[in-house]
Amino acid sequence: MQASSHLISFPFFIKDTGRSERKYEPCDPYKYQSNMTMIAIVQQQGAVVPDCEVAVFDSSGECRASSFSTPADNHRVYLTIQGEGGGEPLTFRVVYQGTEGTIDVAAAETYTYNSDAMAGTLSTPFVLTIPTETTGLHKISSTTVNVCSTQGGLELKATQASDVRICSSSGRVYIIHVTNRETVSLPAGIYIVNNKKYVVK
């Protein structure tokens, strides 16, 4: 007898958002037995942020969901978040075009995962708040971060505080905030940082 998979999905995903490439690829939707859904909107100083991508992460840094805002629906973001059970903390990252290029920043809000739940509605979406560009946003990993492979992980060295995005060959994404030197323990495999490949043994 096959285990059932409680996958909830939004019909809104078929709408053309004008965006073709995600910055964050979510995990395999069949990895988890259930999910929850969320209708969200991103605000900055009380104003809606258009044309953005929202990614949802668990405490280990795995991307559980990613989707673009939908212009036709007042820039709401429709998310199907994979998981199991309840009680797991979730965090959010927002990618949008700032005055000096692409900005990738953490939202102020967190949420607790609960299988088969729904957060936000069309009339009252869940609000994700991001700071203004003048408050010292950490842009995703730049040339200020040096990376080298170590036994069982990667060593990251930064000349200034930076958020580093590490992508595994399976599509899992880790976000690490580096202020000086950090060693990240990772399973053996191939990882991409700053468009360069690193092998962890």
C-alpha positions as CSV (number, residue, x, y, z in Angstrom):
1,M,0.0,0.0,0.0
2,Q,1.5,3.3,-1.1
3,A,1.9,6.1,1.4
4,S,-0.3,9.1,0.6
5,S,1.1,12.5,-0.1
6,H,-0.9,15.5,1.0
7,L,0.2,18.0,-1.6
8,I,-1.7,21.2,-1.7
9,S,-1.0,23.5,-4.6
10,F,-2.3,26.9,-5.7
11,P,-3.9,27.3,-9.2
12,F,-2.4,30.8,-9.2
13,F,1.1,29.3,-10.1
14,I,0.1,29.1,-13.7
15,K,-0.1,32.9,-14.0
16,D,2.6,34.7,-15.9
17,T,4.6,36.7,-13.4
18,G,7.1,38.0,-16.0
19,R,9.9,36.2,-14.1
20,S,11.6,33.1,-15.6
21,E,14.5,32.2,-13.2
22,R,14.4,31.6,-9.5
23,K,17.3,32.5,-7.3
24,Y,16.3,29.8,-4.9
25,E,15.3,26.3,-5.9
26,P,13.0,24.5,-3.4
27,C,13.5,21.0,-2.2
28,D,11.9,18.0,-4.0
29,P,8.1,18.3,-3.3
30,Y,8.0,14.5,-2.7
31,K,10.6,14.5,0.0
32,Y,8.0,15.4,2.6
33,Q,4.7,13.8,3.3
34,S,2.7,17.0,3.7
35,N,2.8,20.7,3.3
36,M,1.2,24.0,4.2
37,T,0.2,26.9,2.1
38,M,0.7,30.7,2.5
39,I,-0.5,33.8,0.7
40,A,1.9,36.6,1.5
41,I,2.8,40.1,0.5
42,V,6.1,41.9,0.9
43,Q,6.2,45.4,2.3
44,Q,9.0,48.0,2.8
45,Q,8.1,51.0,4.9
46,G,4.5,50.2,4.5
47,A,4.6,50.0,0.7
48,V,4.1,46.9,-1.3
49,V,7.3,45.6,-3.0
50,P,6.6,44.5,-6.6
51,D,8.3,41.9,-8.7
52,C,10.0,40.0,-5.9
53,E,10.9,36.4,-5.1
54,V,10.2,35.0,-1.7
55,A,12.0,31.9,-0.5
56,V,11.2,29.9,2.7
57,F,13.9,28.2,4.8
58,D,13.9,25.7,7.7
59,S,16.4,26.0,10.6
60,S,19.0,23.9,8.7
61,G,19.0,26.2,5.7
62,E,17.0,24.0,3.3
63,C,14.7,25.9,0.9
64,R,11.2,24.6,1.5
65,A,9.4,26.8,-1.0
66,S,10.1,29.6,-3.5
67,S,7.7,31.7,-5.6
68,F,7.4,35.1,-7.3
69,S,4.9,37.8,-6.6
70,T,2.0,37.9,-9.0
71,P,1.4,41.4,-10.5
72,A,-2.2,40.5,-11.5
73,D,-3.0,39.8,-7.8
74,N,-1.6,43.0,-6.3
75,H,1.9,41.4,-6.0
76,R,0.7,38.6,-3.6
77,V,3.0,35.6,-3.3
78,Y,1.6,32.1,-3.3
79,L,3.7,29.5,-1.5
80,T,3.3,25.8,-1.0
81,I,5.7,24.9,1.9
82,Q,6.9,21.3,2.2
83,G,7.3,19.7,5.6
84,E,6.0,17.3,8.2
85,G,4.2,17.6,11.5
86,G,4.5,21.0,13.2
87,G,6.5,23.3,15.3
88,E,9.4,23.8,13.0
89,P,10.5,27.5,12.7
90,L,10.6,29.0,9.2
91,T,12.4,32.1,7.9
92,F,12.0,34.1,4.7
93,R,14.3,35.8,2.2
94,V,13.2,38.3,-0.4
95,V,15.0,39.0,-3.6
96,Y,14.1,42.2,-5.4
97,Q,15.6,45.0,-7.6
98,G,17.0,47.8,-5.5
99,T,18.5,51.1,-6.6
100,E,22.0,49.5,-7.1
101,G,20.9,46.1,-8.4
102,T,19.6,42.9,-7.0
103,I,19.1,42.7,-3.3
104,D,18.6,39.5,-1.3
105,V,17.5,40.2,2.3
106,A,15.9,38.4,5.2
107,A,12.3,39.4,6.2
108,A,11.7,40.4,9.8
109,E,9.0,37.8,10.3
110,T,9.2,34.1,11.1
111,Y,6.5,31.5,11.0
112,T,6.0,28.1,12.6
113,Y,5.3,25.2,10.2
114,N,2.1,23.2,10.6
115,S,1.0,20.5,8.2
116,D,-2.1,21.2,6.1
117,A,-2.4,24.7,7.6
118,M,-3.0,27.9,5.6
119,A,-1.4,31.2,6.5
120,G,-2.8,34.4,5.1
121,T,-5.8,34.9,2.8
122,L,-6.5,36.9,-0.4
123,S,-8.1,39.7,1.6
124,T,-5.6,39.5,4.5
125,P,-2.2,38.1,3.3
126,F,0.6,37.3,5.6
127,V,2.9,40.4,5.6
128,L,6.6,40.0,5.2
129,T,8.6,43.2,6.1
130,I,12.0,44.0,4.7
131,P,14.2,47.0,5.8
132,T,15.0,49.9,3.5
133,E,18.2,49.9,1.5
134,T,19.8,52.5,3.8
135,T,19.9,50.2,6.9
136,G,22.8,48.1,5.9
137,L,21.4,45.2,4.0
138,H,23.7,42.2,3.5
139,K,23.9,41.5,-0.2
140,I,24.3,37.8,-1.1
141,S,27.9,36.6,-1.3
142,S,30.4,38.8,-3.2
143,T,34.1,38.8,-3.9
144,T,34.7,39.8,-0.3
145,V,34.2,36.2,0.7
146,N,36.9,33.6,0.2
147,V,35.9,29.9,0.1
148,C,38.0,26.8,0.5
149,S,37.1,23.1,0.9
150,T,37.9,21.4,4.2
151,Q,37.3,17.9,5.4
152,G,33.6,17.7,5.9
153,G,32.7,21.2,4.9
154,L,33.6,24.6,3.6
155,E,35.6,27.4,5.3
156,L,34.3,30.9,4.6
157,K,36.4,34.1,5.2
158,A,34.9,37.5,4.8
159,T,36.5,41.0,4.8
160,Q,33.1,42.5,5.6
161,A,29.8,41.1,6.8
162,S,28.1,39.1,4.0
163,D,25.4,36.6,3.4
164,V,26.8,33.6,1.5
165,R,24.6,31.3,-0.6
166,I,25.8,27.7,-0.9
167,C,24.0,25.5,-3.4
168,S,24.4,21.7,-3.4
169,S,24.3,19.6,-6.6
170,S,20.8,18.3,-5.4
171,G,19.5,21.9,-5.3
172,R,19.6,22.4,-1.6
173,V,20.4,26.0,-0.6
174,Y,22.2,27.1,2.6
175,I,22.4,30.8,3.7
176,I,25.3,31.5,6.0
177,H,26.0,35.0,7.5
178,V,29.7,35.5,7.7
179,T,31.2,38.3,9.7
180,N,34.8,37.1,9.8
181,R,35.5,33.4,9.5
182,E,33.0,30.5,9.5
183,T,33.4,26.8,9.0
184,V,30.2,25.1,7.7
185,S,29.8,21.4,8.1
186,L,28.3,19.8,5.0
187,P,27.6,16.3,3.7
188,A,30.1,15.0,1.1
189,G,29.3,16.3,-2.4
190,I,29.7,19.2,-4.9
191,Y,28.7,22.7,-3.9
192,I,28.5,26.0,-5.8
193,V,29.5,29.3,-4.2
194,N,29.9,32.5,-6.2
195,N,29.5,30.5,-9.4
196,K,32.5,28.3,-8.5
197,K,32.5,24.6,-7.7
198,Y,33.8,23.1,-4.5
199,V,34.1,19.5,-3.5
200,V,33.5,18.4,0.1
201,K,34.8,14.9,1.1
